C-alpha cells in the first residue's frame, strides 16, 4: 500500500493538519475577500486576507473550501506562503509556485491547485476595490470564457505559453469546462489562436 502513495509528505501534512482554515464564529475581520468555483461541481474556495496598508502586504489570511485533498493541501501551504508578502507578489503566485512548495502533486491533481491562487487574486482585487485603488486591480479587459470556474482568456493564453497544447491540458490546469462544458467551442478556438500567435 505504501508503495502506491502518490503524495509527498508535505502534501499529506497539509491535508491532515491544514493551516489557517477559517472557522465559523472566528473573529477575523478581513480586508479583502475572494470566492471562486462552483459548489455544484464540489469545488468552491473562499479566501480572506488582512493587509497592512502602509506596506501593502498581507499580514494574515484564512480560507475555506469544499474540495479534494489536493485543493486543501495546496491552499493550506499557499496561506502560509503569502504571510508577509507584498500584494503585487502574492497576486503573481502561480500553481507552479504552490506545487514547488508542496514538492509536487500527481499530474491528474494539478488542476486542484488553481483554486487557491484564484481566490487569493480575487481577495486582493477586492481589497483594492474596497480601498479606492481600482487602478491596481487586474485588467478588466480580460474576458471570462468559462463562467462556472471564472477562467479568462488571459489565463488560457498564459497556460498555452506554459506548454498546454490540447483542450484536455487546458482543462487539467485551469478546471475550465468542468461544470457545464458550454465554453468548450470558444476555448478550442482560443487554443488554436494562441498557438498560432505565439508559436
Secondary structure, 3 states (H helix, E strand, C coil): CHHHCCCCHHHHHHHHCCCCECCCCCCCCCCEEEEEEEHHHCEEEEEEEEEECCCCEEEEEEEEEECCHHHHHHHHHHHHHCCCCEHHHHHCCCHHHHHHHHCCCCHHHHHHHHHHHHHHHHHHHHHHHHCCCHHHCCCCCCCEEECCCCEEHHHHHHHHHCCCCCHHHHHHHHCCCCCCCCCHHHHHHHHHHHHHHHC
